[in-house]
Amino acid sequence: MRVRDLGILLALTALVGALSLATGTFLTQGNLVNLLDQAVIVGLLTCGITMCMIGGVFDLSASAVLAVSAIVAVLVTRAAGVGAGIAAAVLAGALMGAVSGTVVVLSRVHSFIVTLALSIVYRGLALVLTGGAIVYPDAARLTAFQSLSWPTVLGGVTVPSLMLLVVAAVTSLVLWRTTLGRRVYAVGGNPEAARLSGIRVGRVRVVVFTVSGVCAALAGLVLAARGGSAQASMGTLLELSAIAAAVIGGTSILGGEGAIWRGMAGVAILTLIGNGFNLLGWDTTYEPIVEGLLILAAVTTDHALRRHRA
C-alpha cells in the first residue's frame, strides 16, 4: 500500500476513533444513517469530478448542471410523471456534461475556464426555465416524487444513500476494470503520450464530463426530492466541496492519479468533521478553517510526493 493510501485511511480511522471516544452518540444507528445521508450530494458530485480530475480536467459546472437537472425533473414530472422526470433529468445532465466536454476539446482552452463560463450559462438556463421562481411538482405527484429521498427497510438507510453506494461502485469498476478506465488514467497522466499510442484523447474527455453530468443530475434529483421543489440557485458552489473531497482523498490535481474510493474517503472526512462539530457543540464558524487546512495539507503532500518520485 502506498504512502498516500495509508495516510488517508489512517486519517479516517483516527477521526472515527476520536469521535467515538469523545461522544456517546456518534456510533448510534441513527447518527450513522444520518452521516451517510449527509454525504450523498457531495459524494455523487465527487464520483464524477474524481473521474474528470484523473482524466486531467476540472468540472466547475457540476452544481449548475445539478440545478438545471433538478428543474427539468420537476417540470417533466408535472407534465408526464415521476419516471419521465427522472429520465429527463439524467438525460439533461448527460447532455450538459457532453456539451462541456465537447467545448473543452474543440476550444482547447483549459477546462477550468471553460466550465466556469459554462456554469454561468447553465445557471442562466435554470433562471430561464423557472422564471426566477421556485418550481414544484403538482400535488398529485408530490408524494411519489419525494419518495426518492425516503428511508428503506435496510435499517433506515435512505434511497439516496443506496444510490451513492451504487454510483461509487460502478464508477470504481469503470476505472479499475475497463479499457475506458485505463485510458482515463493514461490521458490524465500524459495526454500527448496517450494520443501517440492511439487513444482518442478528446473522446475520453467528453466521456468523463458526461459521467460528471450524470452524477450531478442524480445529486439534483436527490436535492429536489428532499425539498419537494427546485430553483435556479440550488447547489451553488457544491462542486468546490466535491473537488476538496477528491483532493483530500489523494486524487492528484495534475491528473493521472486517484481513485473513487479515495474521493469517498475525502467525502467521509468532510462529513465527519461537520458531524463532529455538531455532536461536540463546537462553534461551526471554525469548520471552514479546518477544511481549508486539510485541503492545503493534501495538495502540499501531493506536490511533495511527485517531487520525491521525480
BELWO-V435716 format. One record per pair of residues at least 24 apart in sequence whose C-alpha atoms are under 8 Angstrom apart, sorted by the first residue. I is the first residue (numbers start at 1). J is the second residue. D is the distance in whole Angstrom. If there is no record, write none. Layout:
i->I j->J d->D
i->I j->J d->D
This chain:
i->4 j->250 d->6
i->5 j->250 d->8
i->5 j->262 d->8
i->8 j->248 d->8
i->8 j->249 d->6
i->8 j->250 d->7
i->8 j->262 d->8
i->8 j->265 d->7
i->8 j->266 d->8
i->9 j->265 d->8
i->12 j->265 d->7
i->12 j->268 d->8
i->12 j->269 d->6
i->15 j->269 d->8
i->15 j->272 d->7
i->16 j->272 d->8
i->19 j->276 d->7
i->22 j->280 d->8
i->23 j->279 d->7
i->23 j->280 d->7
i->25 j->279 d->8
i->26 j->279 d->8
i->33 j->156 d->7
i->33 j->157 d->6
i->33 j->158 d->8
i->35 j->271 d->7
i->35 j->272 d->7
i->35 j->275 d->7
i->36 j->157 d->8
i->36 j->161 d->6
i->37 j->157 d->8
i->37 j->158 d->7
i->37 j->160 d->7
i->37 j->161 d->5
i->38 j->271 d->7
i->39 j->267 d->7
i->39 j->268 d->7
i->39 j->271 d->6
i->40 j->160 d->6
i->40 j->161 d->6
i->40 j->164 d->6
i->40 j->219 d->7
i->41 j->219 d->5
i->41 j->220 d->8
i->41 j->222 d->7
i->41 j->223 d->8
i->42 j->219 d->8
i->42 j->238 d->7
i->42 j->239 d->8
i->42 j->241 d->7
i->42 j->242 d->5
i->42 j->267 d->7
i->43 j->164 d->7
i->43 j->242 d->7
i->43 j->263 d->8
i->43 j->264 d->6
i->43 j->267 d->6
i->44 j->164 d->6
i->44 j->167 d->7
i->44 j->168 d->8
i->44 j->215 d->5
i->44 j->216 d->7
i->44 j->218 d->7
i->44 j->219 d->6
i->45 j->212 d->7
i->45 j->215 d->6
i->45 j->216 d->5
i->45 j->219 d->7
i->45 j->239 d->7
i->45 j->242 d->6
i->46 j->239 d->8
i->46 j->242 d->5
i->46 j->243 d->7
i->46 j->245 d->7
i->46 j->246 d->6
i->46 j->263 d->6
i->46 j->264 d->7
i->46 j->267 d->8
i->47 j->167 d->7
i->47 j->168 d->6
i->47 j->171 d->7
i->47 j->212 d->7
i->47 j->215 d->7
i->47 j->260 d->6
i->47 j->263 d->7
i->47 j->264 d->8
i->48 j->208 d->7
i->48 j->209 d->8
i->48 j->211 d->6
i->48 j->212 d->4
i->48 j->213 d->7
i->48 j->214 d->8
i->48 j->215 d->6
i->48 j->216 d->8
i->49 j->212 d->6
i->49 j->239 d->8
i->49 j->242 d->7
i->49 j->243 d->7
i->49 j->246 d->8
i->50 j->243 d->8
i->50 j->246 d->6
i->50 j->251 d->7
i->50 j->258 d->7
i->50 j->259 d->7
i->50 j->260 d->7
i->50 j->263 d->7
i->51 j->184 d->8
i->51 j->208 d->6
i->51 j->211 d->8
i->51 j->212 d->8
i->51 j->260 d->8
i->52 j->205 d->8
i->52 j->208 d->5
i->52 j->209 d->6
i->52 j->212 d->7
i->53 j->188 d->8
i->53 j->251 d->7
i->53 j->252 d->7
i->53 j->253 d->6
i->53 j->254 d->8
i->53 j->255 d->5
i->53 j->256 d->8
i->54 j->184 d->7
i->54 j->185 d->6
i->54 j->188 d->5
i->54 j->189 d->8
i->54 j->251 d->7
i->54 j->252 d->7
i->54 j->253 d->8
i->54 j->254 d->8
i->54 j->255 d->5
i->54 j->256 d->5
i->54 j->257 d->6
i->54 j->258 d->6
i->54 j->259 d->8
i->55 j->184 d->5
i->55 j->185 d->6
i->55 j->186 d->8
i->55 j->187 d->6
i->55 j->188 d->4
i->55 j->189 d->8
i->55 j->204 d->8
i->55 j->205 d->7
i->55 j->208 d->7
i->55 j->255 d->6
i->55 j->256 d->6
i->56 j->187 d->7
i->56 j->188 d->4
i->56 j->189 d->7
i->56 j->253 d->8
i->56 j->254 d->6
i->56 j->255 d->4
i->56 j->256 d->7
i->57 j->110 d->8
i->57 j->111 d->6
i->57 j->112 d->7
i->57 j->188 d->8
i->57 j->205 d->8
i->57 j->255 d->7
i->58 j->111 d->6
i->58 j->112 d->6
i->58 j->115 d->8
i->59 j->111 d->7
i->59 j->112 d->7
i->59 j->115 d->6
i->59 j->116 d->8
i->59 j->209 d->7
i->59 j->212 d->8
i->59 j->239 d->8
i->60 j->112 d->7
i->60 j->115 d->5
i->60 j->116 d->5
i->60 j->119 d->7
i->60 j->239 d->6
i->60 j->240 d->8
i->61 j->115 d->5
i->61 j->116 d->6
i->61 j->118 d->6
i->61 j->119 d->4
i->61 j->120 d->8
i->61 j->122 d->8
i->61 j->239 d->7
i->62 j->119 d->7
i->62 j->212 d->7
i->62 j->213 d->7
i->62 j->216 d->6
i->62 j->238 d->8
i->62 j->239 d->6
i->63 j->119 d->8
i->63 j->216 d->7
i->63 j->234 d->8
i->63 j->235 d->5
i->63 j->236 d->6
i->63 j->237 d->6
i->63 j->238 d->6
i->63 j->239 d->6
i->64 j->119 d->5
i->64 j->120 d->8
i->64 j->122 d->6
i->64 j->123 d->5
i->64 j->235 d->7
i->64 j->236 d->7
i->65 j->93 d->6
i->65 j->96 d->7
i->65 j->97 d->8
i->65 j->119 d->8
i->65 j->122 d->7
i->65 j->213 d->7
i->65 j->216 d->6
i->65 j->217 d->7
i->66 j->93 d->7
i->66 j->213 d->8
i->66 j->216 d->5
i->66 j->217 d->5
i->66 j->218 d->8
i->66 j->219 d->6
i->66 j->220 d->4
i->66 j->221 d->8
i->66 j->234 d->8
i->66 j->235 d->7
i->67 j->123 d->7
i->67 j->126 d->7
i->67 j->220 d->6
i->67 j->230 d->7
i->67 j->231 d->7
i->67 j->232 d->6
i->67 j->233 d->7
i->67 j->234 d->6
i->67 j->235 d->7
i->68 j->92 d->8
i->68 j->93 d->8
i->68 j->122 d->7
i->68 j->123 d->7
i->68 j->125 d->7
i->68 j->126 d->5
i->68 j->232 d->7
i->69 j->93 d->6
i->69 j->216 d->8
i->69 j->217 d->5
i->69 j->220 d->6
i->69 j->221 d->7
i->70 j->217 d->7
i->70 j->220 d->5
i->70 j->221 d->5
i->70 j->223 d->8
i->70 j->224 d->6
i->70 j->230 d->6
i->70 j->231 d->8
i->71 j->126 d->7
i->71 j->129 d->7
i->71 j->130 d->7
i->71 j->135 d->7
i->71 j->224 d->8
i->71 j->230 d->5
i->71 j->231 d->7
i->71 j->232 d->8
i->73 j->221 d->7
i->74 j->135 d->7
i->74 j->136 d->6
i->74 j->137 d->5
i->74 j->224 d->8
i->74 j->229 d->7
i->74 j->230 d->7
i->75 j->135 d->7
i->75 j->136 d->8
i->75 j->137 d->7
i->77 j->137 d->6
i->77 j->141 d->7
i->77 j->145 d->8
i->78 j->136 d->8
i->78 j->137 d->5
i->78 j->138 d->5
i->78 j->141 d->7
i->81 j->141 d->7
i->82 j->141 d->7
i->82 j->144 d->7
i->82 j->145 d->6
i->86 j->221 d->7
i->89 j->217 d->6
i->89 j->218 d->8
i->89 j->221 d->7
i->90 j->214 d->6
i->90 j->217 d->5
i->90 j->218 d->7
i->91 j->214 d->8
i->92 j->217 d->7
i->93 j->210 d->8
i->93 j->213 d->4
i->93 j->214 d->5
i->93 j->215 d->8
i->93 j->216 d->7
i->93 j->217 d->5
i->94 j->210 d->5
i->94 j->211 d->7
i->94 j->212 d->8
i->94 j->213 d->5
i->94 j->214 d->5
i->94 j->217 d->8
i->95 j->210 d->7
i->95 j->213 d->7
i->96 j->210 d->7
i->96 j->213 d->6
i->97 j->206 d->8
i->97 j->209 d->5
i->97 j->210 d->4
i->97 j->211 d->7
i->97 j->212 d->6
i->97 j->213 d->4
i->97 j->214 d->7
i->98 j->206 d->6
i->98 j->207 d->7
i->98 j->209 d->6
i->98 j->210 d->5
i->98 j->213 d->8
i->99 j->206 d->8
i->100 j->206 d->8
i->100 j->209 d->7
i->101 j->205 d->6
i->101 j->206 d->4
i->101 j->207 d->7
i->101 j->208 d->8
i->101 j->209 d->5
i->101 j->210 d->7
i->102 j->202 d->8
i->102 j->206 d->6
i->105 j->202 d->6
i->105 j->205 d->7
i->105 j->206 d->8
i->123 j->232 d->6
i->123 j->233 d->8
i->126 j->231 d->7
i->126 j->232 d->5
i->127 j->231 d->8
i->127 j->232 d->5
i->130 j->231 d->7
i->130 j->232 d->7
i->132 j->231 d->7
i->132 j->232 d->7
i->133 j->231 d->7
i->133 j->232 d->8
i->134 j->229 d->7
i->134 j->230 d->6
i->134 j->231 d->5
i->134 j->232 d->8
i->135 j->229 d->6
i->135 j->230 d->5
i->135 j->231 d->6
i->136 j->228 d->6
i->136 j->229 d->5
i->136 j->230 d->7
i->137 j->228 d->7
i->137 j->229 d->7
i->142 j->228 d->7
i->145 j->225 d->6
i->145 j->228 d->7
i->146 j->224 d->8
i->146 j->225 d->4
i->146 j->226 d->6
i->146 j->227 d->8
i->146 j->228 d->6
i->147 j->225 d->7
i->148 j->222 d->7
i->148 j->225 d->6
i->148 j->226 d->8
i->149 j->222 d->6
i->149 j->225 d->6
i->149 j->226 d->6
i->160 j->222 d->6
i->167 j->215 d->8
i->168 j->260 d->7
i->168 j->261 d->8
i->168 j->264 d->8
i->171 j->260 d->7
i->172 j->259 d->7
i->172 j->260 d->6
i->172 j->261 d->7
i->175 j->259 d->8
i->180 j->204 d->8
i->184 j->208 d->8
i->184 j->256 d->8
i->185 j->255 d->8
i->185 j->256 d->5
i->185 j->257 d->7
i->186 j->256 d->6
i->187 j->256 d->7
i->188 j->254 d->8
i->188 j->255 d->4
i->188 j->256 d->4
i->188 j->257 d->8
i->189 j->254 d->8
i->189 j->255 d->6
i->189 j->256 d->4
i->189 j->257 d->7
i->190 j->256 d->8
i->242 j->267 d->8
i->244 j->295 d->6
i->245 j->269 d->8
i->245 j->270 d->7
i->247 j->295 d->7
i->247 j->298 d->6
i->247 j->299 d->7
i->248 j->294 d->7
i->248 j->295 d->6
i->248 j->298 d->5
i->248 j->299 d->8
i->249 j->298 d->8
i->250 j->298 d->7
i->250 j->302 d->7
i->252 j->299 d->8
i->252 j->302 d->7
i->253 j->299 d->8
